[in-house]
Amino acid sequence: MGSAKKRLLITGGSSYLGQYLVPLAKSQYDVCYTYFQSDPLRLDGGVQLDVRDAGAVRELILACEPQAVIHLAGSNRSDDMVSVIREGTAHIVEAVEEGGIRLVHMSSDVIFDGRYPPYHEVDRPTPIHAYGQAKADAESVVSDFADHVIIRTSLIYGLTLMDRGTEWMVAALRQGQPVKLFDDQMRQPVWTETLSLACLELVFADYRGILNVAGGQSMSRAEFGLKLLDWWGIADRGSLSIGPGDPEWPADTRLDLSLAKELLKTRLLGVDDVIALHRT
Ligand SMILES: NC(=O)c1ccc[n+]([C@@H]2O[C@H](COP(=O)([O-])OP(=O)(O)OC[C@H]3O[C@@H](n4cnc5c(N)ncnc54)[C@H](OP(=O)(O)O)[C@@H]3O)[C@@H](O)[C@H]2O)c1
């Protein structure tokens, strides 16, 4: 007898966010998830996939038969970033369109130039670097498909598994290499749990279109970086400096969160709230 649970496919299950989302999703759904180079989760349902291979994407979707796909694969850390994000997303869209399968696509606040915040769902992308452009192109492909949600989000962090940005910073500080934290780039860091719960709320909801989902506390990248260094107890800060950021990165990408607050039960906690929760 078949399982009564709905089936989900999560691409990029091995990503930083995926490592939180996949186990949470498994408590509610039958989950297949993908990795590309390695699978830190090693759970049932993990499958190797290169999203640049259209045939492999189609075959996996036919084999897994999901009722919905959450597409996380591809980030600014992927080798061949532009193809993975742009072509990879197009292949996912082709396959879900063929199967009439709902799609939740993870986008980013850096599709904007950061000059005119706060950004609303109706605002059109104004990317200023290659990653932002690739994510904007991916949004455009997804938005042509009927049954979709595009989540625009900010810096992702957790307090049980160190995020990759902090990992990089800690390794550099330990080797005495220069690390600069930018005090003029405003973001709304989002906790892995907040974003994962929002994905799972949206995956079978009626909502279609773009939704801003981020943390409820805005801060500069410097303030955020320092809070994380404090949290992880990193005292080696001799090579750390604070100052204005690279103008090639958007300055202020704050997102207007009113619609998400209205639609979602998930609370959009700020960094200080999340730290306080972990201390209790
Ligand atoms: N991190 C952030 O602060 C942030 C902010 C806004 C939006 N986002 C978006 O959120 C999502 C997750 O981000 P993340 O930072 O958690 O990602 P991440 O840790 O950098 O992981 C990237 C993921 O993409 C997979 N991947 C790379 N090349 C691939 C290929 N050719 N085919 C299939 N999969 C491939 C990787 O698989 P392997 O690891 O197995 O190679 C991994 O699962 C991304 O869509 C990203 O754009 C992230």
The ligand as an SDF file (V2000), in Angstrom:
LIG
                    3D

 48 52  0  0  0  0  0  0  0  0999 V2000
   23.5050   31.5520    1.8490 N   0  0  0  0  0  0  0  0  0  0  0  0
   22.8850   32.7100    1.7850 C   0  0  0  0  0  0  0  0  0  0  0  0
   23.1490   33.6220    2.6020 O   0  0  0  0  0  0  0  0  0  0  0  0
   21.7970   32.9330    0.7360 C   0  0  0  0  0  0  0  0  0  0  0  0
   21.1470   34.1800    0.6980 C   0  0  0  0  0  0  0  0  0  0  0  0
   20.1020   34.3640   -0.2200 C   0  0  0  0  0  0  0  0  0  0  0  0
   19.7190   33.3270   -1.0640 C   0  0  0  0  0  0  0  0  0  0  0  0
   20.3890   32.1380   -1.0220 N   0  0  0  0  0  0  0  0  0  0  0  0
   19.9450   31.0470   -1.9210 C   0  0  0  0  0  0  0  0  0  0  0  0
   19.5610   29.9420   -1.1030 O   0  0  0  0  0  0  0  0  0  0  0  0
   19.8890   28.7110   -1.7490 C   0  0  0  0  0  0  0  0  0  0  0  0
   20.7710   27.8670   -0.8420 C   0  0  0  0  0  0  0  0  0  0  0  0
   21.9520   28.6240   -0.5740 O   0  0  0  0  0  0  0  0  0  0  0  0
   23.1390   28.0360    0.3270 P   0  0  0  0  0  0  0  0  0  0  0  0
   24.0500   29.1630    0.6440 O   0  0  0  0  0  0  0  0  0  0  0  0
   22.5430   27.2260    1.4390 O   0  0  0  0  0  0  0  0  0  0  0  0
   23.8580   27.1090   -0.7600 O   0  0  0  0  0  0  0  0  0  0  0  0
   25.3000   26.3850   -0.6430 P   0  0  0  0  0  0  0  0  0  0  0  0
   25.5270   25.9370    0.7540 O   0  0  0  0  0  0  0  0  0  0  0  0
   26.3400   27.2320   -1.2850 O   0  0  0  0  0  0  0  0  0  0  0  0
   25.0700   25.0870   -1.5480 O   0  0  0  0  0  0  0  0  0  0  0  0
   24.9400   25.1310   -2.9460 C   0  0  0  0  0  0  0  0  0  0  0  0
   24.1370   23.9260   -3.3760 C   0  0  0  0  0  0  0  0  0  0  0  0
   24.1030   23.8380   -4.7990 O   0  0  0  0  0  0  0  0  0  0  0  0
   24.4870   22.4970   -5.1640 C   0  0  0  0  0  0  0  0  0  0  0  0
   25.0750   22.5100   -6.4980 N   0  0  0  0  0  0  0  0  0  0  0  0
   26.1980   23.1500   -6.9140 C   0  0  0  0  0  0  0  0  0  0  0  0
   26.4230   22.8760   -8.2220 N   0  0  0  0  0  0  0  0  0  0  0  0
   25.4110   22.0550   -8.6240 C   0  0  0  0  0  0  0  0  0  0  0  0
   25.0860   21.4190   -9.8560 C   0  0  0  0  0  0  0  0  0  0  0  0
   25.8360   21.5770  -10.9630 N   0  0  0  0  0  0  0  0  0  0  0  0
   23.9730   20.6420   -9.8940 N   0  0  0  0  0  0  0  0  0  0  0  0
   23.2030   20.4750   -8.7910 C   0  0  0  0  0  0  0  0  0  0  0  0
   23.4500   21.0450   -7.6050 N   0  0  0  0  0  0  0  0  0  0  0  0
   24.5580   21.8290   -7.5330 C   0  0  0  0  0  0  0  0  0  0  0  0
   25.4840   22.0880   -4.0950 C   0  0  0  0  0  0  0  0  0  0  0  0
   25.6720   20.6730   -4.0650 O   0  0  0  0  0  0  0  0  0  0  0  0
   27.0540   20.0210   -3.4110 P   0  0  0  0  0  0  0  0  0  0  0  0
   27.3110   20.7900   -2.1300 O   0  0  0  0  0  0  0  0  0  0  0  0
   26.6830   18.6060   -3.1630 O   0  0  0  0  0  0  0  0  0  0  0  0
   28.1280   20.1910   -4.4230 O   0  0  0  0  0  0  0  0  0  0  0  0
   24.7270   22.5940   -2.8480 C   0  0  0  0  0  0  0  0  0  0  0  0
   23.6690   21.7370   -2.5130 O   0  0  0  0  0  0  0  0  0  0  0  0
   20.5450   29.0930   -3.0810 C   0  0  0  0  0  0  0  0  0  0  0  0
   19.5700   29.0710   -4.0920 O   0  0  0  0  0  0  0  0  0  0  0  0
   21.0420   30.5290   -2.8390 C   0  0  0  0  0  0  0  0  0  0  0  0
   21.1280   31.2640   -4.0330 O   0  0  0  0  0  0  0  0  0  0  0  0
   21.4240   31.9170   -0.1390 C   0  0  0  0  0  0  0  0  0  0  0  0
  1  2  1  0
  2  3  2  0
  2  4  1  0
  4  5  1  0
  4 48  2  0
  5  6  2  0
  6  7  1  0
  7  8  2  0
  8  9  1  0
  8 48  1  0
  9 10  1  0
  9 46  1  0
 10 11  1  0
 11 12  1  0
 11 44  1  0
 12 13  1  0
 13 14  1  0
 14 15  2  0
 14 16  1  0
 14 17  1  0
 17 18  1  0
 18 19  2  0
 18 20  1  0
 18 21  1  0
 21 22  1  0
 22 23  1  0
 23 24  1  0
 23 42  1  0
 24 25  1  0
 25 26  1  0
 25 36  1  0
 26 27  1  0
 26 35  1  0
 27 28  2  0
 28 29  1  0
 29 30  1  0
 29 35  2  0
 30 31  1  0
 30 32  2  0
 32 33  1  0
 33 34  2  0
 34 35  1  0
 36 37  1  0
 36 42  1  0
 37 38  1  0
 38 39  2  0
 38 40  1  0
 38 41  1  0
 42 43  1  0
 44 45  1  0
 44 46  1  0
 46 47  1  0
M  CHG  2   8   1  16  -1
M  END
$$$$
